[in-house]
């Protein structure tokens, strides 16, 4: 005669109950005001300067 294991016992309750109530998703973040739907305003000149500065730093690193 074999003994029943816990997983074979159909009357047993699971020890862990999963809940996803605490998981954040986009809709919840938006509802809480943590998502900005507005357009991003880019300062093109500042972006160009950042790219040039990064290129200059790279050239210094590789000896160019």
C-alpha positions as CSV (number, residue, x, y, z in Angstrom):
1,X,0.0,0.0,0.0
2,X,1.4,3.4,-1.0
3,X,1.1,6.5,1.1
4,X,-0.5,9.6,-0.4
5,X,1.7,12.6,-0.7
6,X,0.6,16.1,-0.1
7,X,0.3,16.9,-3.8
8,X,-1.9,13.9,-4.4
9,X,-4.3,14.8,-1.6
10,X,-7.2,16.6,-3.3
11,X,-8.7,18.0,-0.1
12,X,-5.6,19.9,0.9
13,X,-5.5,23.7,0.7
14,X,-2.5,25.4,-1.1
15,X,0.0,26.9,1.3
16,X,0.7,29.8,-0.9
17,X,-1.9,32.1,-2.4
18,X,-0.7,34.3,-5.1
19,X,-1.9,37.9,-5.3
20,X,-0.9,40.4,-7.9
21,X,-2.6,43.4,-6.3
22,X,0.8,45.0,-5.4
23,X,2.2,44.8,-9.0
24,X,2.4,48.1,-10.7
25,X,1.4,48.4,-14.3
26,X,1.1,51.4,-16.7
27,X,-2.5,52.1,-16.0
28,X,-2.0,52.1,-12.2
29,X,1.1,54.4,-12.5
30,X,-0.9,56.7,-14.8
31,X,-3.8,56.8,-12.3
32,X,-1.4,57.7,-9.5
33,X,0.0,60.6,-11.6
34,X,3.4,58.9,-12.0
35,X,3.4,58.8,-15.8
36,X,3.8,61.9,-17.9
37,X,1.9,61.8,-21.2
38,X,3.1,65.1,-22.4
39,X,5.5,65.7,-25.3
40,X,9.2,65.7,-24.5
41,X,10.8,69.0,-25.3
42,X,14.3,68.5,-26.6
43,X,16.9,71.2,-26.6
44,X,18.6,70.3,-29.9
45,X,21.7,72.5,-29.3
46,X,22.2,70.9,-25.9
47,X,21.9,67.5,-27.4
48,X,24.5,68.4,-30.1
49,X,26.9,69.7,-27.5
50,X,26.5,66.5,-25.4
51,X,27.3,64.4,-28.5
52,X,30.3,66.5,-29.3
53,X,31.6,66.3,-25.7
54,X,31.1,62.5,-25.6
55,X,33.0,62.2,-29.0
56,X,35.9,64.4,-27.6
57,X,36.1,62.2,-24.5
58,X,36.1,59.1,-26.6
59,X,38.9,60.5,-28.8
60,X,41.0,61.2,-25.6
61,X,40.5,57.6,-24.4
62,X,41.5,56.0,-27.7
63,X,44.3,58.5,-28.4
64,X,42.7,60.1,-31.4
